[in-house]
Amino acid sequence: MDRAYEDDETRQLVLDLGFVHIVPPESNRLDPWVYNWEMYWRRNEVERLFRRLKGFRRIFSRFEKLDVIFLGFLVFVLIVEAPR
């Protein structure tokens, strides 16, 4: 979920399905809720990782037919793109 989907109905659906709601409330909400900032930051890191992986056309298009070669290139990209 993202802030665009932080309305009351969507939030209640997430809670009913048993997921953890980690999106912070917008600043103009009358009844803001408590959220786990560290969990929200981890989620953002994962989203940024997938964005960087999509920059490699070979991964995005899945050129390799064998899983072993695809996984090898994926590991290579993760090593190259590791935070410095």
PyMOL Python script that loads the backbone (N, CA, C, O; Angstrom):
from pymol import cmd

cmd.read_pdbstr("""\
ATOM      1  N   MET A   1       0.828  -1.185   0.000  1.00  0.00           N
ATOM      2  CA  MET A   1       0.000   0.000   0.000  1.00  0.00           C
ATOM      3  C   MET A   1       0.865   1.237   0.000  1.00  0.00           C
ATOM      4  O   MET A   1       1.996   1.239   0.484  1.00  0.00           O
ATOM      5  N   ASP A   2       0.313   2.257  -0.542  1.00  0.00           N
ATOM      6  CA  ASP A   2       1.010   3.524  -0.586  1.00  0.00           C
ATOM      7  C   ASP A   2       0.081   4.597  -0.051  1.00  0.00           C
ATOM      8  O   ASP A   2      -1.088   4.326   0.221  1.00  0.00           O
ATOM      9  N   ARG A   3       0.576   5.788   0.100  1.00  0.00           N
ATOM     10  CA  ARG A   3      -0.252   6.861   0.646  1.00  0.00           C
ATOM     11  C   ARG A   3      -1.476   7.151  -0.222  1.00  0.00           C
ATOM     12  O   ARG A   3      -2.478   7.665   0.277  1.00  0.00           O
ATOM     13  N   ALA A   4      -1.407   6.835  -1.479  1.00  0.00           N
ATOM     14  CA  ALA A   4      -2.559   7.061  -2.351  1.00  0.00           C
ATOM     15  C   ALA A   4      -3.722   6.151  -1.963  1.00  0.00           C
ATOM     16  O   ALA A   4      -4.874   6.457  -2.271  1.00  0.00           O
ATOM     17  N   TYR A   5      -3.434   5.043  -1.294  1.00  0.00           N
ATOM     18  CA  TYR A   5      -4.467   4.088  -0.910  1.00  0.00           C
ATOM     19  C   TYR A   5      -4.704   4.078   0.595  1.00  0.00           C
ATOM     20  O   TYR A   5      -4.996   3.025   1.162  1.00  0.00           O
ATOM     21  N   GLU A   6      -4.586   5.209   1.242  1.00  0.00           N
ATOM     22  CA  GLU A   6      -4.684   5.218   2.691  1.00  0.00           C
ATOM     23  C   GLU A   6      -6.058   5.652   3.189  1.00  0.00           C
ATOM     24  O   GLU A   6      -6.173   6.154   4.307  1.00  0.00           O
ATOM     25  N   ASP A   7      -7.092   5.471   2.390  1.00  0.00           N
ATOM     26  CA  ASP A   7      -8.424   5.822   2.868  1.00  0.00           C
ATOM     27  C   ASP A   7      -8.910   4.784   3.882  1.00  0.00           C
ATOM     28  O   ASP A   7      -8.315   3.717   4.028  1.00  0.00           O
ATOM     29  N   ASP A   8      -9.986   5.109   4.572  1.00  0.00           N
ATOM     30  CA  ASP A   8     -10.461   4.256   5.668  1.00  0.00           C
ATOM     31  C   ASP A   8     -10.915   2.884   5.190  1.00  0.00           C
ATOM     32  O   ASP A   8     -10.674   1.886   5.868  1.00  0.00           O
ATOM     33  N   GLU A   9     -11.570   2.819   4.030  1.00  0.00           N
ATOM     34  CA  GLU A   9     -12.054   1.529   3.526  1.00  0.00           C
ATOM     35  C   GLU A   9     -10.899   0.591   3.189  1.00  0.00           C
ATOM     36  O   GLU A   9     -10.930  -0.585   3.551  1.00  0.00           O
ATOM     37  N   THR A  10      -9.900   1.092   2.512  1.00  0.00           N
ATOM     38  CA  THR A  10      -8.747   0.265   2.138  1.00  0.00           C
ATOM     39  C   THR A  10      -7.974  -0.165   3.379  1.00  0.00           C
ATOM     40  O   THR A  10      -7.521  -1.305   3.479  1.00  0.00           O
ATOM     41  N   ARG A  11      -7.832   0.752   4.311  1.00  0.00           N
ATOM     42  CA  ARG A  11      -7.120   0.420   5.545  1.00  0.00           C
ATOM     43  C   ARG A  11      -7.851  -0.671   6.312  1.00  0.00           C
ATOM     44  O   ARG A  11      -7.217  -1.579   6.850  1.00  0.00           O
ATOM     45  N   GLN A  12      -9.173  -0.596   6.370  1.00  0.00           N
ATOM     46  CA  GLN A  12      -9.953  -1.624   7.067  1.00  0.00           C
ATOM     47  C   GLN A  12      -9.856  -2.969   6.347  1.00  0.00           C
ATOM     48  O   GLN A  12      -9.783  -4.013   6.994  1.00  0.00           O
ATOM     49  N   LEU A  13      -9.854  -2.949   5.018  1.00  0.00           N
ATOM     50  CA  LEU A  13      -9.702  -4.180   4.244  1.00  0.00           C
ATOM     51  C   LEU A  13      -8.361  -4.840   4.542  1.00  0.00           C
ATOM     52  O   LEU A  13      -8.285  -6.058   4.710  1.00  0.00           O
ATOM     53  N   VAL A  14      -7.308  -4.037   4.607  1.00  0.00           N
ATOM     54  CA  VAL A  14      -5.974  -4.564   4.914  1.00  0.00           C
ATOM     55  C   VAL A  14      -5.966  -5.214   6.295  1.00  0.00           C
ATOM     56  O   VAL A  14      -5.417  -6.302   6.471  1.00  0.00           O
ATOM     57  N   LEU A  15      -6.569  -4.554   7.260  1.00  0.00           N
ATOM     58  CA  LEU A  15      -6.614  -5.113   8.616  1.00  0.00           C
ATOM     59  C   LEU A  15      -7.468  -6.373   8.668  1.00  0.00           C
ATOM     60  O   LEU A  15      -7.122  -7.321   9.373  1.00  0.00           O
ATOM     61  N   ASP A  16      -8.586  -6.401   7.928  1.00  0.00           N
ATOM     62  CA  ASP A  16      -9.450  -7.586   7.901  1.00  0.00           C
ATOM     63  C   ASP A  16      -8.745  -8.786   7.287  1.00  0.00           C
ATOM     64  O   ASP A  16      -8.979  -9.921   7.702  1.00  0.00           O
ATOM     65  N   LEU A  17      -7.881  -8.546   6.299  1.00  0.00           N
ATOM     66  CA  LEU A  17      -7.160  -9.637   5.658  1.00  0.00           C
ATOM     67  C   LEU A  17      -5.963 -10.118   6.481  1.00  0.00           C
ATOM     68  O   LEU A  17      -5.327 -11.112   6.130  1.00  0.00           O
ATOM     69  N   GLY A  18      -5.660  -9.421   7.563  1.00  0.00           N
ATOM     70  CA  GLY A  18      -4.589  -9.857   8.452  1.00  0.00           C
ATOM     71  C   GLY A  18      -3.225  -9.305   8.126  1.00  0.00           C
ATOM     72  O   GLY A  18      -2.218  -9.774   8.657  1.00  0.00           O
ATOM     73  N   PHE A  19      -3.177  -8.310   7.254  1.00  0.00           N
ATOM     74  CA  PHE A  19      -1.896  -7.687   6.927  1.00  0.00           C
ATOM     75  C   PHE A  19      -1.585  -6.577   7.919  1.00  0.00           C
ATOM     76  O   PHE A  19      -2.462  -6.101   8.641  1.00  0.00           O
ATOM     77  N   VAL A  20      -0.325  -6.178   7.941  1.00  0.00           N
ATOM     78  CA  VAL A  20       0.097  -5.081   8.802  1.00  0.00           C
ATOM     79  C   VAL A  20       0.070  -3.801   7.978  1.00  0.00           C
ATOM     80  O   VAL A  20       0.633  -3.745   6.884  1.00  0.00           O
ATOM     81  N   HIS A  21      -0.572  -2.798   8.497  1.00  0.00           N
ATOM     82  CA  HIS A  21      -0.691  -1.519   7.797  1.00  0.00           C
ATOM     83  C   HIS A  21       0.505  -0.663   8.182  1.00  0.00           C
ATOM     84  O   HIS A  21       0.611  -0.248   9.336  1.00  0.00           O
ATOM     85  N   ILE A  22       1.408  -0.389   7.247  1.00  0.00           N
ATOM     86  CA  ILE A  22       2.621   0.349   7.587  1.00  0.00           C
ATOM     87  C   ILE A  22       2.715   1.692   6.891  1.00  0.00           C
ATOM     88  O   ILE A  22       3.734   2.374   7.003  1.00  0.00           O
ATOM     89  N   VAL A  23       1.679   2.081   6.180  1.00  0.00           N
ATOM     90  CA  VAL A  23       1.707   3.366   5.486  1.00  0.00           C
ATOM     91  C   VAL A  23       1.364   4.468   6.481  1.00  0.00           C
ATOM     92  O   VAL A  23       0.381   4.355   7.214  1.00  0.00           O
ATOM     93  N   PRO A  24       2.166   5.534   6.514  1.00  0.00           N
ATOM     94  CA  PRO A  24       1.848   6.621   7.441  1.00  0.00           C
ATOM     95  C   PRO A  24       0.624   7.399   6.973  1.00  0.00           C
ATOM     96  O   PRO A  24       0.336   7.456   5.777  1.00  0.00           O
ATOM     97  N   PRO A  25      -0.089   7.993   7.912  1.00  0.00           N
ATOM     98  CA  PRO A  25      -1.252   8.780   7.525  1.00  0.00           C
ATOM     99  C   PRO A  25      -0.830  10.105   6.897  1.00  0.00           C
ATOM    100  O   PRO A  25       0.265  10.608   7.150  1.00  0.00           O
ATOM    101  N   GLU A  26      -1.703  10.651   6.088  1.00  0.00           N
ATOM    102  CA  GLU A  26      -1.411  11.971   5.528  1.00  0.00           C
ATOM    103  C   GLU A  26      -1.465  13.001   6.643  1.00  0.00           C
ATOM    104  O   GLU A  26      -2.098  12.778   7.674  1.00  0.00           O
ATOM    105  N   SER A  27      -0.810  14.110   6.437  1.00  0.00           N
ATOM    106  CA  SER A  27      -0.685  15.098   7.499  1.00  0.00           C
ATOM    107  C   SER A  27      -1.999  15.793   7.827  1.00  0.00           C
ATOM    108  O   SER A  27      -2.132  16.356   8.914  1.00  0.00           O
ATOM    109  N   ASN A  28      -2.970  15.772   6.925  1.00  0.00           N
ATOM    110  CA  ASN A  28      -4.219  16.480   7.168  1.00  0.00           C
ATOM    111  C   ASN A  28      -5.327  15.576   7.718  1.00  0.00           C
ATOM    112  O   ASN A  28      -6.486  15.990   7.743  1.00  0.00           O
ATOM    113  N   ARG A  29      -5.007  14.360   8.158  1.00  0.00           N
ATOM    114  CA  ARG A  29      -6.021  13.450   8.721  1.00  0.00           C
ATOM    115  C   ARG A  29      -6.440  13.920  10.108  1.00  0.00           C
ATOM    116  O   ARG A  29      -5.619  14.394  10.893  1.00  0.00           O
ATOM    117  N   LEU A  30      -7.716  13.784  10.390  1.00  0.00           N
ATOM    118  CA  LEU A  30      -8.232  14.192  11.700  1.00  0.00           C
ATOM    119  C   LEU A  30      -7.868  13.188  12.784  1.00  0.00           C
ATOM    120  O   LEU A  30      -7.601  13.569  13.924  1.00  0.00           O
ATOM    121  N   ASP A  31      -7.856  11.907  12.429  1.00  0.00           N
ATOM    122  CA  ASP A  31      -7.499  10.879  13.401  1.00  0.00           C
ATOM    123  C   ASP A  31      -6.352  10.028  12.860  1.00  0.00           C
ATOM    124  O   ASP A  31      -6.577   8.923  12.367  1.00  0.00           O
ATOM    125  N   PRO A  32      -5.113  10.544  12.952  1.00  0.00           N
ATOM    126  CA  PRO A  32      -3.967   9.773  12.435  1.00  0.00           C
ATOM    127  C   PRO A  32      -3.715   8.540  13.289  1.00  0.00           C
ATOM    128  O   PRO A  32      -4.030   8.514  14.478  1.00  0.00           O
ATOM    129  N   TRP A  33      -3.142   7.523  12.663  1.00  0.00           N
ATOM    130  CA  TRP A  33      -2.844   6.290  13.376  1.00  0.00           C
ATOM    131  C   TRP A  33      -1.341   6.174  13.588  1.00  0.00           C
ATOM    132  O   TRP A  33      -0.549   6.881  12.965  1.00  0.00           O
ATOM    133  N   VAL A  34      -0.981   5.286  14.461  1.00  0.00           N
ATOM    134  CA  VAL A  34       0.433   5.034  14.751  1.00  0.00           C
ATOM    135  C   VAL A  34       0.937   4.023  13.738  1.00  0.00           C
ATOM    136  O   VAL A  34       0.251   3.045  13.441  1.00  0.00           O
ATOM    137  N   TYR A  35       2.115   4.248  13.211  1.00  0.00           N
ATOM    138  CA  TYR A  35       2.696   3.322  12.249  1.00  0.00           C
ATOM    139  C   TYR A  35       4.151   3.072  12.609  1.00  0.00           C
ATOM    140  O   TYR A  35       4.777   3.865  13.312  1.00  0.00           O
ATOM    141  N   ASN A  36       4.674   1.965  12.120  1.00  0.00           N
ATOM    142  CA  ASN A  36       6.050   1.578  12.392  1.00  0.00           C
ATOM    143  C   ASN A  36       6.942   2.199  11.328  1.00  0.00           C
ATOM    144  O   ASN A  36       6.955   1.748  10.183  1.00  0.00           O
ATOM    145  N   TRP A  37       7.683   3.226  11.702  1.00  0.00           N
ATOM    146  CA  TRP A  37       8.510   3.961  10.744  1.00  0.00           C
ATOM    147  C   TRP A  37       9.608   3.067  10.168  1.00  0.00           C
ATOM    148  O   TRP A  37       9.902   3.142   8.975  1.00  0.00           O
ATOM    149  N   GLU A  38      10.210   2.230  10.994  1.00  0.00           N
ATOM    150  CA  GLU A  38      11.294   1.368  10.513  1.00  0.00           C
ATOM    151  C   GLU A  38      10.778   0.375   9.472  1.00  0.00           C
ATOM    152  O   GLU A  38      11.447   0.126   8.469  1.00  0.00           O
ATOM    153  N   MET A  39       9.615  -0.183   9.700  1.00  0.00           N
ATOM    154  CA  MET A  39       9.021  -1.117   8.748  1.00  0.00           C
ATOM    155  C   MET A  39       8.677  -0.407   7.430  1.00  0.00           C
ATOM    156  O   MET A  39       8.851  -0.970   6.349  1.00  0.00           O
ATOM    157  N   TYR A  40       8.196   0.815   7.533  1.00  0.00           N
ATOM    158  CA  TYR A  40       7.888   1.604   6.348  1.00  0.00           C
ATOM    159  C   TYR A  40       9.161   1.877   5.540  1.00  0.00           C
ATOM    160  O   TYR A  40       9.147   1.828   4.310  1.00  0.00           O
ATOM    161  N   TRP A  41      10.255   2.162   6.242  1.00  0.00           N
ATOM    162  CA  TRP A  41      11.529   2.421   5.567  1.00  0.00           C
ATOM    163  C   TRP A  41      12.046   1.165   4.873  1.00  0.00           C
ATOM    164  O   TRP A  41      12.561   1.254   3.758  1.00  0.00           O
ATOM    165  N   ARG A  42      11.921   0.004   5.499  1.00  0.00           N
ATOM    166  CA  ARG A  42      12.340  -1.266   4.881  1.00  0.00           C
ATOM    167  C   ARG A  42      11.536  -1.548   3.620  1.00  0.00           C
ATOM    168  O   ARG A  42      12.087  -1.997   2.614  1.00  0.00           O
ATOM    169  N   ARG A  43      10.244  -1.287   3.672  1.00  0.00           N
ATOM    170  CA  ARG A  43       9.386  -1.472   2.508  1.00  0.00           C
ATOM    171  C   ARG A  43       9.847  -0.578   1.363  1.00  0.00           C
ATOM    172  O   ARG A  43       9.867  -0.998   0.206  1.00  0.00           O
ATOM    173  N   ASN A  44      10.215   0.649   1.693  1.00  0.00           N
ATOM    174  CA  ASN A  44      10.693   1.577   0.682  1.00  0.00           C
ATOM    175  C   ASN A  44      12.012   1.102   0.080  1.00  0.00           C
ATOM    176  O   ASN A  44      12.230   1.260  -1.122  1.00  0.00           O
ATOM    177  N   GLU A  45      12.885   0.528   0.886  1.00  0.00           N
ATOM    178  CA  GLU A  45      14.147  -0.013   0.370  1.00  0.00           C
ATOM    179  C   GLU A  45      13.902  -1.126  -0.644  1.00  0.00           C
ATOM    180  O   GLU A  45      14.575  -1.190  -1.672  1.00  0.00           O
ATOM    181  N   VAL A  46      12.943  -1.998  -0.358  1.00  0.00           N
ATOM    182  CA  VAL A  46      12.616  -3.099  -1.275  1.00  0.00           C
ATOM    183  C   VAL A  46      12.060  -2.535  -2.583  1.00  0.00           C
ATOM    184  O   VAL A  46      12.422  -3.006  -3.661  1.00  0.00           O
ATOM    185  N   GLU A  47      11.191  -1.541  -2.499  1.00  0.00           N
ATOM    186  CA  GLU A  47      10.642  -0.933  -3.711  1.00  0.00           C
ATOM    187  C   GLU A  47      11.745  -0.297  -4.555  1.00  0.00           C
ATOM    188  O   GLU A  47      11.738  -0.414  -5.781  1.00  0.00           O
ATOM    189  N   ARG A  48      12.692   0.375  -3.898  1.00  0.00           N
ATOM    190  CA  ARG A  48      13.802   0.985  -4.648  1.00  0.00           C
ATOM    191  C   ARG A  48      14.701  -0.068  -5.274  1.00  0.00           C
ATOM    192  O   ARG A  48      15.239   0.150  -6.360  1.00  0.00           O
ATOM    193  N   LEU A  49      14.877  -1.216  -4.603  1.00  0.00           N
ATOM    194  CA  LEU A  49      15.668  -2.306  -5.172  1.00  0.00           C
ATOM    195  C   LEU A  49      15.031  -2.812  -6.467  1.00  0.00           C
ATOM    196  O   LEU A  49      15.725  -3.001  -7.466  1.00  0.00           O
ATOM    197  N   PHE A  50      13.723  -3.031  -6.456  1.00  0.00           N
ATOM    198  CA  PHE A  50      13.049  -3.496  -7.668  1.00  0.00           C
ATOM    199  C   PHE A  50      13.113  -2.453  -8.777  1.00  0.00           C
ATOM    200  O   PHE A  50      13.199  -2.805  -9.953  1.00  0.00           O
ATOM    201  N   ARG A  51      13.072  -1.183  -8.416  1.00  0.00           N
ATOM    202  CA  ARG A  51      13.199  -0.138  -9.430  1.00  0.00           C
ATOM    203  C   ARG A  51      14.581  -0.190 -10.083  1.00  0.00           C
ATOM    204  O   ARG A  51      14.704  -0.041 -11.299  1.00  0.00           O
ATOM    205  N   ARG A  52      15.615  -0.401  -9.274  1.00  0.00           N
ATOM    206  CA  ARG A  52      16.965  -0.498  -9.840  1.00  0.00           C
ATOM    207  C   ARG A  52      17.126  -1.752 -10.686  1.00  0.00           C
ATOM    208  O   ARG A  52      17.800  -1.718 -11.715  1.00  0.00           O
ATOM    209  N   LEU A  53      16.514  -2.864 -10.267  1.00  0.00           N
ATOM    210  CA  LEU A  53      16.608  -4.098 -11.041  1.00  0.00           C
ATOM    211  C   LEU A  53      15.924  -3.961 -12.395  1.00  0.00           C
ATOM    212  O   LEU A  53      16.379  -4.541 -13.381  1.00  0.00           O
ATOM    213  N   LYS A  54      14.844  -3.205 -12.450  1.00  0.00           N
ATOM    214  CA  LYS A  54      14.148  -3.013 -13.718  1.00  0.00           C
ATOM    215  C   LYS A  54      14.986  -2.230 -14.716  1.00  0.00           C
ATOM    216  O   LYS A  54      14.698  -2.245 -15.913  1.00  0.00           O
ATOM    217  N   GLY A  55      16.018  -1.548 -14.238  1.00  0.00           N
ATOM    218  CA  GLY A  55      16.912  -0.821 -15.127  1.00  0.00           C
ATOM    219  C   GLY A  55      17.781  -1.744 -15.973  1.00  0.00           C
ATOM    220  O   GLY A  55      18.344  -1.318 -16.981  1.00  0.00           O
ATOM    221  N   PHE A  56      17.889  -2.985 -15.575  1.00  0.00           N
ATOM    222  CA  PHE A  56      18.660  -3.963 -16.333  1.00  0.00           C
ATOM    223  C   PHE A  56      17.696  -4.718 -17.236  1.00  0.00           C
ATOM    224  O   PHE A  56      16.907  -5.540 -16.771  1.00  0.00           O
ATOM    225  N   ARG A  57      17.766  -4.437 -18.501  1.00  0.00           N
ATOM    226  CA  ARG A  57      16.822  -5.002 -19.459  1.00  0.00           C
ATOM    227  C   ARG A  57      16.873  -6.526 -19.471  1.00  0.00           C
ATOM    228  O   ARG A  57      15.862  -7.188 -19.709  1.00  0.00           O
ATOM    229  N   ARG A  58      18.031  -7.065 -19.220  1.00  0.00           N
ATOM    230  CA  ARG A  58      18.201  -8.512 -19.248  1.00  0.00           C
ATOM    231  C   ARG A  58      17.359  -9.184 -18.162  1.00  0.00           C
ATOM    232  O   ARG A  58      16.840 -10.281 -18.366  1.00  0.00           O
ATOM    233  N   ILE A  59      17.225  -8.526 -17.013  1.00  0.00           N
ATOM    234  CA  ILE A  59      16.394  -9.069 -15.941  1.00  0.00           C
ATOM    235  C   ILE A  59      14.932  -8.781 -16.223  1.00  0.00           C
ATOM    236  O   ILE A  59      14.077  -9.654 -16.072  1.00  0.00           O
ATOM    237  N   PHE A  60      14.653  -7.568 -16.629  1.00  0.00           N
ATOM    238  CA  PHE A  60      13.267  -7.158 -16.860  1.00  0.00           C
ATOM    239  C   PHE A  60      12.614  -7.993 -17.949  1.00  0.00           C
ATOM    240  O   PHE A  60      11.443  -8.353 -17.831  1.00  0.00           O
ATOM    241  N   SER A  61      13.361  -8.310 -19.018  1.00  0.00           N
ATOM    242  CA  SER A  61      12.800  -9.066 -20.139  1.00  0.00           C
ATOM    243  C   SER A  61      12.987 -10.570 -19.996  1.00  0.00           C
ATOM    244  O   SER A  61      12.408 -11.346 -20.756  1.00  0.00           O
ATOM    245  N   ARG A  62      13.788 -10.979 -19.028  1.00  0.00           N
ATOM    246  CA  ARG A  62      14.065 -12.394 -18.780  1.00  0.00           C
ATOM    247  C   ARG A  62      14.575 -13.078 -20.053  1.00  0.00           C
ATOM    248  O   ARG A  62      13.941 -13.993 -20.578  1.00  0.00           O
ATOM    249  N   PHE A  63      15.742 -12.611 -20.542  1.00  0.00           N
ATOM    250  CA  PHE A  63      16.329 -13.169 -21.754  1.00  0.00           C
ATOM    251  C   PHE A  63      16.790 -14.608 -21.552  1.00  0.00           C
ATOM    252  O   PHE A  63      16.660 -15.433 -22.456  1.00  0.00           O
ATOM    253  N   GLU A  64      17.329 -14.917 -20.368  1.00  0.00           N
ATOM    254  CA  GLU A  64      17.851 -16.260 -20.127  1.00  0.00           C
ATOM    255  C   GLU A  64      16.708 -17.257 -19.979  1.00  0.00           C
ATOM    256  O   GLU A  64      15.693 -16.973 -19.343  1.00  0.00           O
ATOM    257  N   LYS A  65      16.891 -18.406 -20.568  1.00  0.00           N
ATOM    258  CA  LYS A  65      15.872 -19.447 -20.478  1.00  0.00           C
ATOM    259  C   LYS A  65      16.087 -20.346 -19.263  1.00  0.00           C
ATOM    260  O   LYS A  65      15.130 -20.887 -18.708  1.00  0.00           O
ATOM    261  N   LEU A  66      17.331 -20.501 -18.858  1.00  0.00           N
ATOM    262  CA  LEU A  66      17.641 -21.364 -17.716  1.00  0.00           C
ATOM    263  C   LEU A  66      17.586 -20.566 -16.416  1.00  0.00           C
ATOM    264  O   LEU A  66      18.104 -19.452 -16.339  1.00  0.00           O
ATOM    265  N   ASP A  67      16.961 -21.142 -15.408  1.00  0.00           N
ATOM    266  CA  ASP A  67      16.841 -20.473 -14.121  1.00  0.00           C
ATOM    267  C   ASP A  67      18.197 -20.198 -13.487  1.00  0.00           C
ATOM    268  O   ASP A  67      18.384 -19.177 -12.824  1.00  0.00           O
ATOM    269  N   VAL A  68      19.136 -21.105 -13.690  1.00  0.00           N
ATOM    270  CA  VAL A  68      20.457 -20.963 -13.076  1.00  0.00           C
ATOM    271  C   VAL A  68      21.164 -19.730 -13.631  1.00  0.00           C
ATOM    272  O   VAL A  68      21.775 -18.979 -12.871  1.00  0.00           O
ATOM    273  N   ILE A  69      21.091 -19.515 -14.914  1.00  0.00           N
ATOM    274  CA  ILE A  69      21.760 -18.366 -15.524  1.00  0.00           C
ATOM    275  C   ILE A  69      21.055 -17.071 -15.126  1.00  0.00           C
ATOM    276  O   ILE A  69      21.710 -16.063 -14.862  1.00  0.00           O
ATOM    277  N   PHE A  70      19.727 -17.097 -15.082  1.00  0.00           N
ATOM    278  CA  PHE A  70      18.978 -15.913 -14.655  1.00  0.00           C
ATOM    279  C   PHE A  70      19.331 -15.549 -13.224  1.00  0.00           C
ATOM    280  O   PHE A  70      19.563 -14.379 -12.921  1.00  0.00           O
ATOM    281  N   LEU A  71      19.374 -16.545 -12.337  1.00  0.00           N
ATOM    282  CA  LEU A  71      19.721 -16.302 -10.945  1.00  0.00           C
ATOM    283  C   LEU A  71      21.164 -15.803 -10.823  1.00  0.00           C
ATOM    284  O   LEU A  71      21.450 -14.931 -10.002  1.00  0.00           O
ATOM    285  N   GLY A  72      22.061 -16.345 -11.625  1.00  0.00           N
ATOM    286  CA  GLY A  72      23.449 -15.889 -11.611  1.00  0.00           C
ATOM    287  C   GLY A  72      23.567 -14.432 -12.010  1.00  0.00           C
ATOM    288  O   GLY A  72      24.310 -13.679 -11.381  1.00  0.00           O
ATOM    289  N   PHE A  73      22.851 -14.022 -13.041  1.00  0.00           N
ATOM    290  CA  PHE A  73      22.889 -12.619 -13.455  1.00  0.00           C
ATOM    291  C   PHE A  73      22.228 -11.733 -12.406  1.00  0.00           C
ATOM    292  O   PHE A  73      22.663 -10.605 -12.179  1.00  0.00           O
ATOM    293  N   LEU A  74      21.188 -12.237 -11.774  1.00  0.00           N
ATOM    294  CA  LEU A  74      20.524 -11.478 -10.721  1.00  0.00           C
ATOM    295  C   LEU A  74      21.474 -11.241  -9.548  1.00  0.00           C
ATOM    296  O   LEU A  74      21.531 -10.136  -9.007  1.00  0.00           O
ATOM    297  N   VAL A  75      22.204 -12.255  -9.161  1.00  0.00           N
ATOM    298  CA  VAL A  75      23.194 -12.104  -8.088  1.00  0.00           C
ATOM    299  C   VAL A  75      24.288 -11.129  -8.506  1.00  0.00           C
ATOM    300  O   VAL A  75      24.726 -10.308  -7.700  1.00  0.00           O
ATOM    301  N   PHE A  76      24.728 -11.209  -9.743  1.00  0.00           N
ATOM    302  CA  PHE A  76      25.744 -10.287 -10.254  1.00  0.00           C
ATOM    303  C   PHE A  76      25.258  -8.844 -10.162  1.00  0.00           C
ATOM    304  O   PHE A  76      25.997  -7.962  -9.723  1.00  0.00           O
ATOM    305  N   VAL A  77      24.026  -8.607 -10.571  1.00  0.00           N
ATOM    306  CA  VAL A  77      23.478  -7.239 -10.528  1.00  0.00           C
ATOM    307  C   VAL A  77      23.353  -6.759  -9.087  1.00  0.00           C
ATOM    308  O   VAL A  77      23.627  -5.594  -8.797  1.00  0.00           O
ATOM    309  N   LEU A  78      22.943  -7.639  -8.186  1.00  0.00           N
ATOM    310  CA  LEU A  78      22.833  -7.238  -6.784  1.00  0.00           C
ATOM    311  C   LEU A  78      24.195  -6.889  -6.204  1.00  0.00           C
ATOM    312  O   LEU A  78      24.293  -5.997  -5.360  1.00  0.00           O
ATOM    313  N   ILE A  79      25.243  -7.569  -6.637  1.00  0.00           N
ATOM    314  CA  ILE A  79      26.598  -7.239  -6.175  1.00  0.00           C
ATOM    315  C   ILE A  79      27.021  -5.897  -6.746  1.00  0.00           C
ATOM    316  O   ILE A  79      27.575  -5.061  -6.032  1.00  0.00           O
ATOM    317  N   VAL A  80      26.763  -5.689  -8.029  1.00  0.00           N
ATOM    318  CA  VAL A  80      27.148  -4.420  -8.679  1.00  0.00           C
ATOM    319  C   VAL A  80      26.381  -3.255  -8.083  1.00  0.00           C
ATOM    320  O   VAL A  80      26.947  -2.185  -7.862  1.00  0.00           O
ATOM    321  N   GLU A  81      25.082  -3.457  -7.818  1.00  0.00           N
ATOM    322  CA  GLU A  81      24.222  -2.379  -7.320  1.00  0.00           C
ATOM    323  C   GLU A  81      24.224  -2.262  -5.801  1.00  0.00           C
ATOM    324  O   GLU A  81      23.435  -1.496  -5.248  1.00  0.00           O
ATOM    325  N   ALA A  82      25.074  -2.989  -5.126  1.00  0.00           N
ATOM    326  CA  ALA A  82      25.088  -2.936  -3.651  1.00  0.00           C
ATOM    327  C   ALA A  82      25.373  -1.515  -3.190  1.00  0.00           C
ATOM    328  O   ALA A  82      26.193  -0.812  -3.781  1.00  0.00           O
ATOM    329  N   PRO A  83      24.689  -1.101  -2.130  1.00  0.00           N
ATOM    330  CA  PRO A  83      24.940   0.253  -1.609  1.00  0.00           C
ATOM    331  C   PRO A  83      26.382   0.386  -1.156  1.00  0.00           C
ATOM    332  O   PRO A  83      26.951  -0.517  -0.543  1.00  0.00           O
ATOM    333  N   ARG A  84      26.931   1.488  -1.462  1.00  0.00           N
ATOM    334  CA  ARG A  84      28.344   1.722  -1.139  1.00  0.00           C
ATOM    335  C   ARG A  84      28.490   2.495   0.124  1.00  0.00           C
ATOM    336  O   ARG A  84      29.610   2.782   0.546  1.00  0.00           O
TER     337      ARG A  84
END
""", "prot")
cmd.dss("prot")
cmd.show_as("cartoon", "prot")
cmd.util.cbc("prot")
cmd.orient("prot")
